[in-house]
Amino acid sequence: MKPRFLRPPAAGTASIRPRRVPTGLMLILCVASIGMSQDAPAVPRAPTEQTGPTVALDAETEEEAPPQKHALLLPSTTTFWLNDLKDSSETLLWLTRPQSWYRALVAFGKGVNRDRLPAVLQLLPIGLLFSLRPRLRRWLEASGKRVQSARTDSFLLTLGGVAATLAIALAWPAAIWFIARRLAFGDPDTELPAALGAGLGWAALLFLTLQFPRVCLRDQGLATLHFRWDLEAARALRGLLTRLGLTQIPLVALVATLDAQSVAARQDSLGRLFFVVSLAIASFLVAPILSPSRPFMTGWSRLRKDTWLVRARYSWYPFVFGAPLLLAALAAFGYYYTAKALGWHLLLTLWLAVALLFLDGLMARWLFVARRRLALEEYRKRREAAAQEAAKQAEGKATEEEGPEPEPEPKLDIPRLSEQTRHIMEATTVFVLLLSLWFIWVDFLPALTILGNIVVWPALKTTLADLLLALAILVATVVASRNIPGLLEIGVLARFPLERGTGYAITTLSRYTILAVGIVAAFSAVKIVWENVQWLAAAFSVGLGFGLQEIFANFVSGLIILFERPVRVGDTVTLGDVTGVVTRIRMRATTVIDWDRKELIVPNKEFITGRLVNWTLSDTILRVVIPVGIAYGSNVPLARELLLRVAKENPLVLDDPEPTAMFAQFGGSSLDFELRVYIPNSRAMFTIRDELNSAIDDAFRKADIEIAFPQHDIHIRSIQADLPVVHKGGKV
């Protein structure tokens, strides 16, 4: 069931006089209706009586009327001429007759009395909306002030602002909608009340679509405070919406009222005149505001200069200005049905564009809040680290380190994550736009359905539409897999206290999952299912077993690493003769930076099948053993006491576990001691060795304890003659 004003005229509903159609107008109609089906187009339905504005429908006429061929190419009425002005004056007299309005008033009273309880239940929320409007405006102003501060800003304030704005904008449209319903169901036998109810229903819908952005564009509204629009641009657009509301709402109500009544002459005369006037006024109101050189577009260009909508403003501006005038010309030349059908679809497209722009603003606002929260968190961590470093320096703690940091804290690359998130949001917006445009225009332009009749793979009956769908799925999969880390990191993972490397593992697994699901969906789109590829899977498995076994083993090992997590990003590992820090885990190999700052690409299989030492897997505390050898005859208790004192005086040494000094063994030339200390992490391993060795040497020198060096006794047995012995005085 389509709205009555969007149905092709049935035979006999209007007397159409043969008239020569202008050549230029016929060319425009031919271009607009390329590929039209033989039947009348199935236009999306208007809201029904149960879901929104009411439109009088003539089901019997729609079912009994034979389908017209090329309905959009045929005039639905005559060209507007002097006799139509006469009909318009008669229709205007019928419309303004006091008796008709008295019947409408009586019908409204009957509609209220007929269903008193539902009417009261409908009036209660409407009254509540009107009573809450002042409070909601004050709350919007207060939340706007909180948004300006980084400490009090939150995306929940924006969501609350959207709800408050919608409640403010909904009050008057809800009241008009209530009147429309009471009129439509008050007296079904009287034509004007039902038609007037239909007109007011459409007026309420248009009122809401204009009022919501008007409230958003207030000086203390969502657009200026939350979305950070230019104030002058917001004021200019708000003035345009006000003027459109004052002119378009009454005209749309009159056009819908006349279309809902049964006399075709009234629709084609005064109704068509109101339709043409409405389009002309809309064109001349919108054109100056959306001009690329006017304040609104210049302010918007400064705000969103990198968006495709701003870059292409010189391309779509003539269409915005000329489309209403073209529809008005079509209606004036007799193609009234064609103009209304095109206008309805263009209005749906406009609503879609406005909704996507609003959602884009919401997503940009969320991204801004999340990015600022992450930046503040990083700044707080840096300040805490700087304060701790200053405290260490005040205590005389050495901070110089050698080699790469074994435990680098994962730092968020906020600009990169923001760029990834922005890309995936833009891709989502474009995808939703294209999909919605398809559903809006596919019935109006049936030429698009011809893609489903072109078979490109007869064996599977795969059509060109299936192939294009699979290509779109693959493109969306690639975009999502590349940019999903930024969205997850900013939107989800940053809110949880995850361990090092956990976020990286989650994003990597998410990327693999998206790739797998996207590939399966693309194959399903071209009708390649498991039953068709069993032989290919078997052959592929054999190929993996022989030619690609190493690559497949590394891939599976990478999955094991991500799930089991024996190695994480940031861990210090020793694999064979390689020691370094894990910086990246990929599908085939893992990147390790060694102490010489060289990047080593290690196959994942080595981490699973080889012997691996992970210095920081479950406990970052590390024991360091300092061997010391002193000369025979030295004071052993004093040496042990000095070693323990040196260890306890070093700020890098932990008190728990306590340091120990052990007399390990009698060496060949020394008494061997071992000083065993514990440090908080492997980052201080090189520093602690240097500091302890220096402190031990200094303490032993002051205590006259000699640090031994190798000594050997020589026994000579092979010489038979006596050897002279020379004393220091030179005597033999």
C-alpha positions in Angstrom: 0.0 0.0 0.0 1.5 3.3 -1.1 0.4 6.8 0.0 -2.4 8.0 -2.2 -0.5 10.9 -3.6 2.3 8.5 -4.7 0.1 6.1 -6.7 -0.2 6.4 -10.4 -3.5 7.9 -11.5 -6.1 5.4 -12.3 -7.9 5.5 -15.6 -10.7 8.0 -15.6 -9.6 9.9 -12.6 -8.6 13.0 -14.6 -9.3 14.2 -18.1 -6.0 14.5 -19.8 -6.0 16.6 -23.0 -3.4 15.6 -25.6 -0.7 18.2 -25.5 2.7 18.5 -27.1 5.4 17.8 -24.6 8.5 20.0 -24.8 11.5 18.1 -26.2 13.9 19.1 -23.3 11.4 18.0 -20.7 10.9 14.7 -22.4 14.7 14.1 -22.5 14.9 14.9 -18.7 12.1 12.4 -18.1 13.8 9.7 -20.2 17.1 10.1 -18.3 15.3 10.0 -14.9 13.4 6.8 -15.8 16.1 4.7 -17.5 15.3 1.1 -17.1 11.8 1.6 -15.7 9.8 -1.6 -15.4 6.7 -2.1 -17.3 4.6 -1.7 -14.1 4.3 1.3 -12.0 7.2 1.7 -9.5 6.7 0.5 -6.0 7.4 3.5 -4.0 8.2 3.1 -0.2 5.1 3.5 1.9 4.3 6.5 3.9 3.7 6.1 7.6 0.4 4.4 8.3 -2.3 5.2 10.8 -0.7 2.9 13.4 2.9 4.2 13.2 2.8 7.9 12.4 1.0 10.5 10.2 -2.2 9.2 8.7 -2.8 9.2 4.9 -6.1 8.3 3.4 -5.6 5.2 1.3 -7.9 3.9 -1.4 -7.1 0.2 -1.3 -9.8 -0.8 -3.7 -8.6 1.6 -6.3 -5.0 0.4 -6.0 -6.1 -3.3 -6.3 -8.5 -2.8 -9.2 -6.6 -0.3 -11.2 -4.6 -2.0 -14.0 -0.9 -1.3 -13.9 0.2 1.5 -16.2 3.2 1.1 -18.4 5.9 3.7 -18.1 3.9 5.6 -15.5 6.6 8.2 -15.0 6.8 9.0 -18.7 3.1 9.7 -19.0 1.5 13.0 -17.8 -0.9 12.4 -14.9 -2.9 15.6 -15.7 -2.9 18.6 -18.0 -0.5 21.4 -18.1 -1.4 24.1 -15.6 -3.4 26.7 -17.3 -6.2 29.4 -16.8 -8.9 26.8 -16.2 -6.8 25.3 -13.4 -6.8 28.8 -11.7 -10.6 28.7 -11.8 -10.6 25.2 -10.2 -8.1 26.4 -7.7 -10.4 29.2 -6.6 -13.4 26.8 -6.3 -11.2 24.4 -4.2 -10.1 27.3 -2.0 -13.7 28.2 -1.4 -14.4 24.6 -0.4 -11.4 24.5 1.8 -12.3 27.7 3.7 -16.0 27.2 4.0 -17.1 27.7 7.6 -19.4 24.6 7.5 -16.5 22.4 6.6 -14.4 23.6 9.5 -17.3 23.3 11.9 -17.6 19.6 10.8 -13.9 19.3 11.4 -14.3 20.7 14.9 -17.2 18.3 15.6 -15.2 15.4 14.3 -12.3 16.3 16.6 -14.7 16.3 19.6 -16.1 12.9 18.5 -12.6 11.5 18.1 -11.7 12.6 21.7 -15.0 11.3 23.2 -14.8 8.0 21.3 -11.5 6.9 22.9 -11.2 9.0 26.1 -8.8 6.8 27.9 -6.3 6.5 25.0 -6.7 10.3 24.4 -5.8 11.0 28.0 -2.9 8.6 27.9 -1.6 10.4 24.8 -2.1 13.9 26.3 -0.2 13.1 29.5 3.3 12.7 27.9 2.6 15.7 25.6 1.8 17.8 28.6 4.9 16.5 30.4 7.0 17.5 27.4 5.8 21.0 27.5 6.3 21.3 31.2 9.9 20.0 31.0 11.0 22.3 28.2 12.4 25.1 30.4 14.3 22.6 32.7 15.7 20.8 29.7 17.0 24.1 28.2 18.7 24.9 31.5 20.2 21.5 31.7 21.6 21.8 28.1 23.3 25.1 29.1 24.8 23.6 32.2 26.0 20.4 30.4 27.5 22.7 27.7 29.7 24.3 30.4 30.8 21.0 31.7 31.7 19.9 28.2 34.2 22.8 27.8 36.3 21.5 30.7 38.6 18.5 30.1 38.0 17.3 33.7 34.2 17.2 33.5 33.7 16.3 29.9 32.1 13.0 29.0 30.3 11.5 26.0 27.4 10.7 28.3 26.7 14.4 28.5 26.4 14.4 24.7 24.0 11.5 24.7 22.0 13.2 27.4 22.0 16.4 25.3 20.6 14.4 22.3 17.8 13.0 24.5 17.0 16.5 25.9 17.1 18.1 22.5 14.7 15.5 21.1 12.3 16.0 24.0 12.3 19.7 23.5 11.7 19.3 19.7 9.0 16.7 20.1 6.5 18.8 22.1 4.7 20.7 19.3 4.9 18.0 16.7 3.3 15.6 19.2 0.5 18.0 19.9 -0.2 18.4 16.1 0.0 14.6 15.7 -2.6 14.2 18.5 -5.0 16.5 16.7 -4.4 14.8 13.4 -5.3 11.4 14.9 -8.5 12.6 16.5 -9.6 14.3 13.2 -8.8 11.2 11.1 -10.8 8.8 13.3 -13.4 11.2 14.6 -16.0 11.1 11.7 -15.0 8.7 8.9 -18.1 9.6 6.9 -17.0 13.3 6.6 -14.3 13.9 4.0 -12.6 17.1 5.1 -11.8 16.1 8.7 -10.1 12.9 7.6 -8.2 14.7 4.8 -7.3 17.5 7.3 -6.0 14.8 9.7 -3.8 13.3 7.0 -2.4 16.8 6.2 -1.7 17.6 9.8 0.0 14.2 10.2 2.5 15.0 7.5 2.9 18.5 8.9 3.8 17.0 12.3 6.4 14.8 10.7 7.9 17.7 8.8 7.8 19.9 11.9 9.8 17.3 13.9 12.4 17.0 11.2 12.9 20.8 11.1 12.5 21.4 14.9 15.1 18.9 16.0 18.0 20.5 14.1 16.7 24.0 15.1 17.1 23.1 18.8 20.5 21.5 18.1 21.6 24.8 16.5 20.8 27.0 19.4 23.7 29.2 20.8 23.9 26.8 23.8 22.9 23.7 21.9 24.6 20.5 20.7 26.0 21.9 17.5 28.0 24.8 19.0 29.0 23.3 22.4 29.3 19.6 21.7 30.0 19.4 18.0 32.0 22.6 18.0 30.3 24.2 15.0 31.0 27.7 14.0 28.6 30.0 15.8 27.8 32.2 12.8 27.3 29.1 10.6 24.9 27.6 13.2 22.9 30.8 13.4 22.6 31.1 9.6 21.4 27.5 9.3 19.0 28.0 12.2 17.5 31.0 10.5 17.0 28.9 7.3 15.2 26.2 9.2 13.0 28.8 10.8 12.0 30.2 7.4 11.5 26.8 6.0 9.2 25.8 8.9 7.1 28.9 8.5 6.6 28.4 4.8 6.8 24.6 4.1 4.8 23.2 7.0 1.5 25.0 6.1 2.0 24.3 2.4 2.8 20.6 2.9 -0.2 20.3 5.2 -2.4 21.8 2.4 -0.9 19.6 -0.3 -1.4 16.4 1.8 -4.9 17.5 2.7 -6.0 17.9 -0.9 -4.3 14.7 -1.9 -6.2 12.8 0.8 -9.6 13.9 -0.5 -11.3 12.1 -3.4 -11.9 14.9 -6.0 -9.0 14.7 -8.5 -9.7 18.2 -9.8 -8.9 19.7 -6.4 -5.6 17.8 -6.3 -4.5 18.8 -9.8 -5.5 22.5 -9.4 -5.0 24.0 -5.9 -3.0 21.0 -4.6 -0.6 21.2 -7.5 -0.3 25.0 -7.2 0.6 24.7 -3.5 3.1 22.0 -4.5 4.8 24.2 -7.1 4.9 27.2 -4.7 6.4 25.1 -1.9 9.2 23.8 -4.1 10.0 27.3 -5.5 10.1 28.9 -2.1 12.3 26.0 -0.7 14.7 26.5 -3.6 15.1 30.2 -3.2 15.5 29.9 0.6 18.1 27.1 0.5 20.2 28.4 -2.4 21.7 31.5 -0.7 22.5 29.7 2.6 24.3 26.8 1.0 26.2 28.9 -1.4 29.9 28.0 -1.1 30.8 31.7 -0.4 28.2 32.3 2.4 28.9 32.2 6.1 27.4 28.7 6.7 29.5 26.9 4.2 32.7 28.9 4.9 32.3 28.2 8.6 31.6 24.5 8.0 34.6 24.3 5.6 36.9 25.6 8.3 35.5 23.0 10.7 35.4 19.9 8.4 37.7 20.9 5.5 39.0 17.3 5.0 35.6 15.7 4.4 34.4 14.8 0.9 31.1 16.6 1.4 33.0 19.9 1.8 35.4 19.2 -1.0 32.6 18.5 -3.4 30.4 21.4 -2.4 30.8 23.1 -5.8 29.4 19.9 -7.4 26.3 19.3 -5.4 25.3 22.9 -4.9 23.7 23.3 -8.4 21.7 20.1 -7.8 20.4 21.4 -4.4 19.3 24.7 -6.1 17.9 23.1 -9.3 16.2 19.9 -8.1 13.2 21.7 -6.5 12.8 23.9 -9.6 12.9 20.9 -11.8 10.2 19.1 -9.8 8.1 22.3 -9.9 8.4 22.4 -13.7 7.4 18.8 -14.0 4.3 19.3 -11.9 3.4 22.5 -13.9 3.7 20.6 -17.2 1.4 17.9 -16.1 3.8 15.3 -14.7 2.4 15.8 -11.2 2.7 12.2 -10.2 6.2 12.0 -11.5 7.2 15.1 -9.5 5.7 13.8 -6.3 7.3 10.4 -6.7 10.7 12.0 -7.3 10.2 14.5 -4.5 9.3 11.8 -2.0 12.5 9.9 -2.8 14.6 13.0 -2.7 13.1 13.9 0.7 14.0 10.4 2.0 17.5 10.9 0.6 17.7 14.3 2.3 16.6 12.8 5.6 19.1 10.1 5.2 21.9 12.6 4.6 21.0 14.7 7.6 20.8 11.6 9.8 24.2 10.4 8.7 25.7 13.9 9.2 24.3 13.9 12.7 25.7 10.4 13.4 29.0 11.5 12.0 29.0 14.4 14.4 28.3 12.0 17.2 31.1 9.7 16.2 33.5 12.6 15.9 32.5 13.8 19.3 33.0 10.4 20.8 36.4 10.1 19.2 37.4 13.5 20.5 36.4 12.6 24.0 38.1 9.2 23.9 41.3 10.7 22.4 41.4 13.4 25.0 40.9 10.9 27.8 43.7 8.8 26.6 46.0 11.8 26.2 45.2 12.9 29.8 45.9 9.4 31.0 49.2 9.3 29.2 50.1 12.7 30.5 49.3 11.5 34.1 51.5 8.5 33.7 54.3 10.6 32.4 54.0 12.9 35.3 54.0 10.1 37.8 57.1 8.5 36.1 58.9 11.9 36.1 58.1 12.3 39.8 59.4 8.8 40.6 62.5 9.5 38.6 63.1 12.8 40.4 62.7 11.0 43.8 65.2 8.4 42.7 67.7 11.1 41.7 67.2 12.8 45.0 68.1 9.6 46.7 71.2 9.3 44.6 69.9 6.4 42.5 71.5 5.9 39.1 69.2 6.1 36.1 71.6 5.4 33.3 70.8 2.1 31.6 72.5 0.0 29.0 70.8 -1.8 26.1 67.1 -1.8 25.3 64.6 -1.6 28.0 63.5 -5.1 28.8 60.1 -4.0 30.1 58.9 -1.1 28.0 55.4 0.1 29.0 53.2 -0.1 25.9 52.6 3.5 24.8 49.5 4.3 22.8 50.1 5.9 19.5 47.1 8.2 19.9 47.3 10.0 16.5 47.6 6.6 14.7 44.7 5.1 16.7 42.6 8.2 16.0 43.3 8.0 12.3 42.3 4.3 12.2 39.1 5.0 14.1 38.3 7.9 11.8 38.8 5.7 8.7 36.6 2.9 10.0 33.8 5.4 10.9 34.0 7.1 7.5 33.9 3.7 5.8 30.9 2.7 7.9 29.1 5.9 7.0 29.7 5.4 3.3 28.6 1.8 3.5 25.4 2.7 5.3 24.8 5.6 2.9 25.1 3.4 -0.2 23.0 0.6 1.3 20.3 3.0 2.3 20.3 4.7 -1.1 19.9 1.3 -2.7 16.8 0.5 -0.6 15.4 4.0 -1.2 15.8 4.1 -5.0 15.8 0.4 -6.1 12.1 0.3 -6.5 12.1 3.7 -8.2 14.9 2.8 -10.6 14.3 -0.9 -11.5 17.2 -0.7 -13.9 19.4 -1.5 -10.9 17.7 -4.9 -10.6 19.0 -5.9 -14.0 22.3 -6.7 -12.4 20.6 -9.7 -10.8 19.7 -11.1 -14.3 23.3 -11.1 -15.7 24.8 -14.5 -15.0 28.6 -14.5 -14.9 29.1 -18.1 -13.5 26.4 -20.4 -14.9 27.6 -23.5 -12.9 26.7 -21.8 -9.6 24.2 -19.3 -11.1 26.3 -16.4 -9.8 25.0 -13.1 -11.1 26.8 -9.8 -11.6 24.9 -8.4 -8.5 26.4 -11.3 -6.4 29.8 -10.5 -7.7 29.5 -6.9 -6.9 28.2 -7.8 -3.4 31.2 -10.1 -2.8 33.6 -7.3 -3.9 31.9 -4.9 -1.6 32.3 -7.4 1.3 36.0 -7.9 0.6 36.6 -4.1 0.5 34.7 -3.7 3.8 36.7 -6.6 5.3 40.0 -5.1 4.3 39.1 -1.7 5.7 37.8 -3.1 8.9 40.8 -5.4 9.5 43.2 -2.6 9.0 41.5 -0.1 11.2 39.9 -2.3 13.9 42.9 -1.9 16.3 42.3 1.8 16.7 38.6 1.4 17.3 39.1 -1.4 19.9 42.0 0.4 21.6 40.1 3.7 22.0 36.6 2.5 22.4 37.0 -0.7 24.5 40.5 -1.7 25.7 41.5 1.6 27.1 38.7 1.4 29.7 40.0 -1.8 31.2 43.2 -2.4 33.3 44.7 -5.0 30.9 48.2 -6.5 31.3 51.0 -5.7 28.9 50.4 -7.3 25.5 46.8 -8.3 26.2 45.4 -5.5 24.1 47.7 -6.4 21.2 46.6 -10.0 21.3 42.9 -9.0 21.3 43.3 -6.7 18.4 45.3 -9.2 16.4 42.8 -12.0 17.0 40.0 -9.6 16.1 41.7 -8.8 12.8 42.1 -12.5 12.0 38.4 -13.1 12.9 37.2 -10.2 10.7 39.3 -11.5 7.8 38.0 -15.1 8.2 34.3 -13.9 8.4 34.7 -11.5 5.5 36.3 -14.2 3.2 33.5 -16.7 4.1 30.8 -14.1 3.5 32.3 -13.1 0.2 32.4 -16.8 -1.0 28.8 -17.2 0.2 27.8 -14.1 -1.8 29.0 -15.7 -5.0 27.3 -19.0 -4.0 30.5 -20.9 -3.2 29.6 -22.9 -0.1 31.3 -25.8 1.7 29.7 -28.5 -0.5 31.3 -26.8 -3.6 34.8 -26.5 -2.2 35.3 -29.7 -0.4 37.7 -31.0 -3.0 39.6 -27.6 -3.0 39.9 -27.8 0.8 41.3 -31.3 0.5 43.8 -30.3 -2.1 44.8 -27.2 -0.1 45.4 -29.4 3.0 47.7 -31.7 1.0 49.5 -28.6 -0.3 50.0 -27.4 3.2 51.3 -30.7 4.3 54.0 -30.8 1.6 54.9 -27.4 0.2 53.7 -24.9 2.8 54.3 -26.8 6.0 56.8 -24.3 7.4 54.5 -21.3 6.7 51.5 -23.1 8.1 53.5 -24.2 11.1 54.5 -20.6 11.8 51.0 -19.4 11.3 49.6 -22.0 13.8 52.5 -21.2 16.2 51.5 -17.5 16.0 47.9 -18.4 17.0 49.3 -20.4 19.9 51.4 -17.5 21.0 48.4 -15.2 21.0 46.1 -17.6 22.8 48.6 -19.3 25.2 50.7 -16.1 25.5 54.1 -17.6 26.5 55.5 -14.5 24.9 54.0 -11.0 25.0 54.8 -7.7 23.4 57.3 -6.1 25.8 58.7 -9.3 27.3 62.5 -9.8 27.5 63.3 -13.2 26.1 66.4 -15.3 25.3 66.1 -17.7 22.4 69.2 -19.6 21.7 72.0 -17.0 21.6 69.6 -14.1 21.0 68.4 -11.9 23.9 66.1 -8.9 23.4 62.7 -7.4 23.7 59.6 -8.6 21.8 58.1 -5.6 19.9 55.7 -7.2 17.4 53.9 -10.5 16.9 52.8 -11.1 13.4 51.1 -14.0 11.6 54.4 -15.6 10.5 57.2 -14.2 12.6 57.9 -12.2 15.7 60.2 -9.2 15.9 62.8 -9.0 18.7 65.1 -6.1 19.3 68.4 -7.2 20.8 70.9 -5.3 23.0 72.6 -3.8 19.9 69.3 -2.3 18.7 69.1 -4.8 15.8 65.7 -6.1 14.7 65.6 -9.8 14.5 62.8 -11.6 12.7 62.3 -14.9 14.5 59.8 -17.5 13.0 57.0 -18.2 15.4 57.8 -21.9 15.3 61.0 -21.2 17.2 59.1 -19.9 20.2 56.9 -23.0 20.4 59.4 -25.8 19.6 62.6 -24.3 20.8 64.0 -23.6 24.3 62.8 -20.2 25.4 63.7 -18.1 28.4 61.2 -15.4 29.2 62.7 -13.1 31.8 59.4 -11.2 32.5 56.6 -13.7 31.9 55.0 -14.0 35.4 57.4 -12.2 37.8 59.6 -9.2 37.0 61.9 -9.7 40.1 65.3 -10.9 39.0 68.3 -12.2 41.0 71.8 -10.9 40.3 74.9 -12.8 41.5 78.1 -10.9 42.0 81.2 -13.2 42.4 84.0 -11.8 44.6 87.4 -13.5 45.4 89.6 -12.3 48.3 93.1 -13.3 49.1 93.9 -16.2 51.5 94.3 -14.9 55.1 91.8 -12.1 54.7 89.2 -11.4 57.4 86.2 -13.5 56.2 83.5 -12.1 58.6 84.5 -8.6 57.7 84.3 -9.4 54.0 80.8 -10.8 54.4 79.7 -7.8 56.5 81.0 -5.4 53.8 79.3 -7.2 51.0 75.9 -7.1 52.8 76.3 -3.4 53.7 77.1 -2.5 50.1 74.0 -4.4 48.9 71.7 -2.8 51.5 73.0 0.7 50.7 72.1 0.4 47.0 68.6 1.7 46.3 68.0 -0.6 43.4 68.4 -3.7 45.7 65.1 -5.1 47.1 64.7 -5.6 50.8 62.4 -8.6 50.2 63.9 -11.0 49.3 66.9 -9.9 51.4 70.4 -9.9 49.9 72.8 -12.6 51.0 76.5 -13.0 51.0 77.9 -16.6 50.9 81.4 -18.0 51.3 81.1 -20.3 48.3 84.4 -22.2 48.1 88.1 -22.3 48.5 89.4 -21.3 45.1 92.8 -22.0 43.6 94.1 -18.5 44.4 91.2 -16.9 46.4 88.4 -17.3 48.9 85.4 -17.2 46.6 82.3 -15.2 47.8 78.9 -14.7 46.1 76.8 -11.6 46.7 73.2 -12.5 45.7 70.8 -9.6 45.4 67.2 -9.1 44.0 66.2 -6.2 41.7 62.6 -5.2 40.8 63.0 -5.8 37.1 65.6 -6.6 34.4 65.8 -3.0 33.4 68.3 -2.4 36.2 70.4 -5.5 35.6 73.4 -3.7 33.9 73.2 -0.7 36.3 73.3 -2.9 39.4 76.3 -4.8 38.3 78.3 -1.6 37.7 77.2 0.0 41.0 77.8 -3.1 43.2 81.2 -3.9 41.7 82.4 -0.3 42.2 81.1 -0.1 45.7 82.7 -3.5 46.7 86.1 -2.5 45.3 86.0 0.8 47.2 84.8 -0.8 50.5 87.5 -3.5 50.4 90.3 -1.0 49.7 89.3 1.0 52.7 89.2 -2.2 54.9 92.6 -3.4 53.5 91.0 -6.6 52.1 92.9 -7.7 49.1 90.9 -8.8 46.1 92.8 -11.9 44.9 94.3 -12.5 41.6 95.6 -15.8 40.1 98.9 -17.1 41.7 100.9 -20.2 40.7 103.9 -22.1 42.3 106.6 -23.2 39.8 108.6 -26.5 40.5 111.7 -27.0 38.2 113.0 -30.6 38.0 114.7 -31.0 34.6 117.9 -28.9 35.3 120.8 -30.9 36.8 123.3 -28.1 37.4 123.2 -25.8 40.4 121.5 -22.4 39.8 123.0 -19.4 41.5 120.8 -17.4 43.7 121.2 -13.6 43.5 120.0 -11.5 46.5 118.9 -7.9 46.2 122.3 -6.7 47.3 124.0 -8.4 44.3 125.7 -11.2 46.3 125.7 -14.8 45.2 
